[in-house]
Amino acid sequence: MHAFRSPAISSPSRLFFWSLASLLLLLAWDASGLDLTLARWFGSASGFALENHWFWRGVLHDDMRPLPWLLEGALLIGIARPVGTLRRLPVSRRVQLALTTLAALLVVSDIKLHSHSSCPWSLQEFGGVASHVSHWAWGVRDGGDGGCFPAGHASAGFAFVGGFFAFRHVLPTTARRWLLGSMLAGLLLGLAQQVRGAHYMSHTFWTAWFCWTTAAGLDLGVTWVTRQTSQRPARPQAEVPGH
């Protein structure tokens, strides 16, 4: 019997719709100016009072930094030695899960490397030296250190959204749980950076979108290859000449 697949999560057209809808919402957020509004909730001319708070920095930032790489290592090992729910995935989907997570982390890191957008705590308004410049103003420097867009720390949660795409073909319920867990983790880590002045909220939202689209693109590729392989006719076995 084939595993039950909910149309809500198995249809490429629905995935495309949600990807496009979230993109439009993100662009609307960027145009709204809400980034600075939220930053002012936590920051003042003296800076951000919670920047070095034991919980927001110590627990949700410093202690969390090695976690995504440890989990990624476990996923890579799980390709050959799966445990728990990973055993329910075919090898191709275990490879997809591990590589999608790694790809999402690298995509976010690469965009940050080429970004001239500085963090909120670097703005003159909050005691820094930079001016506020849109993160889409590529090539325009704001007078600060740059390298702040998108939110790298939040990718420690959002990068694992690839589990939704890997599991949706086999275990839809597990896929939904994986999606919820990775999104909540990313939002929590993004909130920690928001209150510290390390990122704007849009940085967190864009990280989620980059991770989602990276995972969706790889899922389409793996699914296409899998279907092509399964539909390929088997080679007829050569007859063994009689003695």
N, C-alpha and C positions, 0 to 999 in steps of 0.2 A: 504494500500500500504506500502511495506517495505521501510524504509529509505535508500536512496542511499548510497552505501559504495564503496569508491574508492579502487581498488585492491592495490594501492600503500601504503595504510595505514592499510588495513584490513587483509592482508596476513601474517600469522606467519612466513612464509619462508622469506619474505622481511624484516620483523623486525629482524629476526635472521641474515640475510645478513648484514644489517646496523650495528647491534651490533658487529658482528665479524670484519667488515671492520674498524669500528672506533677503536676497540681494537688494530688491527694491526697498525693503524696510530699512536695511542698513544705509543705503544712500539717503533715504529720508532722515534718518538719525543724524548723519553727517551734516546735512543741510540745516538741521534744527538748531544747532548751537548748544545742545544739551550737554556736550562733553564738558565745557567750561562751567556750566551751571552746577553739575554734580561735583566737579573738582573743588568748587568754592564751598561746598558743604563741609569739606574736610580740611581745606587749606586756607591760609591767610597770608598776609605780607610777611609773617614770621616763618612761613613754611607749613609743613604738615605735622601736626602734633603726634600722629600715630605712626610716623615713618619708622621709628625704631621700637615700636611696641612689642612686648615679648611674644604675644600671640600672633599678631598680623605679620610680623617679620620673622620672629624666632621659629614659630611652629609652622605657619602656612607658607613661609617662603624658604628660609634656610633649611629646615628639616625636610622639606618636600623636594628639594632640587635633585637629589639622586634617584628619587622614586621612579620617574618614567623610564630611566635607563635600566634600572633593575627589572622592571616589568617587561621592558622590551627584550632584555636578555632571556627572561623566562619564556617569552613567546617564541624566540628563536630556538631555544632548546626544545620547546614543545612541538616544533615541526617534526622532529624525529622521536621525541619521547613525550607524547601528550599525556596529560593527566586530567582528571575531572571531565568537565564539559568539552574540553578540547578533543577528547576521544571521539566525540560525535561528529566532528568535522572531517571531511576528506582531506587528504594531504594538500591538495591544491588550495583549499580554503584556509588551512593553517598557514601556508606560505603567504597567502594574500593578507591574512590578519597581521602577521609579523612585519611584512614589508610595507603595508599600508600605514601602520603606526610609525615606522621609521621614516617613511616618505613625508608624512604630515609634519613630524618634528623638524625635518630638514627643510621643508618648504618654508615654514614660519621663520626658521633661523636665517635662511638665505634672504628673505624679504627684509628682515631686520638689518641685515648686514649692509643693504643698499639704501636704507631709509635715512633721510636727513631730519626726520621729525624727532624733536626732543620730548622728554617726559614732563608731566605737569610740574614736578618739583624744580625743574630747570627754568620755568617761566619767571619773568621779572615780577609778575603779579604775586608770585609766591616766594619771593626772595632770591630768585635766580637771575640769569642773564639773558635768557632766550625770549624771543617774541613768539606769539602763537601763529603758526603757519599750518595750513591743512596738510595732513599726511599724504594727500594726493598731489601736492605741489612738488612733483619730482624735480630734483635738481636745485630746489630753492632751499637755502640754509636759513635757519632761524636764529643763529647766533649761539646755539647750545651744542651739546655733544652729539645729538642725533641718535640714530640707531634704536629708537623706542617703539616703532610701529612694525608689525602688530605686537600683541602681548605674548612674549615667549613663555612666561611662567604659566599662563593659562593653558598653553598647548600640552602641558603635562597631564591635563585631563582630557581636553578635546581631541588629542591625537588618537585616543583609543576608541573614537567613534567608528573606526574601521571594523570593530567587532560587530556592530550592527549589520554592516553589509556582508560580513563573512557568515554570520549566523542566520541571516534572514532567509537564506535558501534552504536551511535544514531545520532550525529551531526558532520560529518566529517569536515565541514568548521570550526566549533567552535574548534574542536580538533587541527586543524592546527594552528589556532590563538593562542590557549593555548600553544602549543609547541613552537611557535616563541616567545611569550612573556616570557615564563619561561627561555628559552635559552638566550635571550638577557639580561634578568635581572641577570642571573647567570654570564654571561660573563662580564657585567658591574661591578658587585660586585667583581668578580675575578680580573679584571683590577685594581680596586682601591687598592686591596691588593698587586698586582704586583708592582705598582709604589711606594708603601710605603715600600717595602722590606719584607712584611709579608708572601709572598708565591711566589713560582715559578709558571710559567704559567702551567706547567704540573700538578700541584696540582689542579688547576681549571679544567683542562680538565678531570682529573681522577674523580673529584667530579661529573662532568656531566655524566660520564660513569657509575659510581656507582648508581647514582639516576635513570638513564635510565634503567639499567638492573634490579634494584629493582622493578621499576614500571612495567616493561615488565613481570617479573616473577609472580608478583601478579595478573596482568591482565590475564595471561594464567590460573592461578588457579581459579580465579573468573569465567572466561568464561567456564571452564570445569565444575565447580559446577553448573553454571546456565543451561548449556545444559543437564547435567544429571538430574537435577530437572525437567526441562521442558519435558523431554522424559519419565519420570516415569509415568506409567499408573495410572490413578485416581482410588482410591478405590471405589468399588461399594457400594452404600448406602444400609444399611440394611433395609429389608422390615419391615414395621410396621404391626404387626399382627392385623387382623380385630377384631372388638369387637363383 
